[in-house]
Amino acid sequence: MSVGEADFTKEAFGRLGMETFFDKVAIKPGKPTTFGRIGNTLVLNLPGNPLAAALNFELFGKFLLNGLSGKKTRYHATIETVMTESVASPRPVANIIPGRFDGSGFTPARQYAPGMVNVLSHCNGLIVISPDREIVERGEKVAFLPISWNFTRKDFKTFMS
């Protein structure tokens, strides 16, 4: 789906009688994410851009699947970590920042856009920056949401306790 004239899904779902619970989210990327119901079927309509769709699936889709599967632990579990570098968040909405957690800190992806998908091969999770924040500083604590449990690093560091 898309924003504007290129989005035919809302009209199609409307013709099928979809009851819309929400049709936009205040988040970047992923504003056009829509959620509703057609009869007994829940519909999560994700953005058309690959990275936006993948990141919004991590936030909304996994939560819905956990709930629908009857899990008592349906809410996202995060890891508290620190930023390895500062990241700006200039938009007045929540911002999803993909990146990599190496066991001691979170490094935001260097370059990404909603239409990119290859960035996910370099990332193992994300953070979400509140809409009231313009910057998250290096060393600041953040809540990291893993999307992959493949935590690897370039150099050897002992894991003996």
Secondary structure, 3 states (H helix, E strand, C coil): CCCCCCCCHHHHHHHCCCEEEECCCCEECCCCCEEEEECCEEEEECCCCHHHHHHHHHHHHHHHHHHHCCCCCCCCCCEEEEECCCEECCCCCEEEEEEEECCCCEEECCCCCCCCCHHHHHCCEEEEECCCCCEECCCCEEEEEECCCCCCCCCCCCCCC
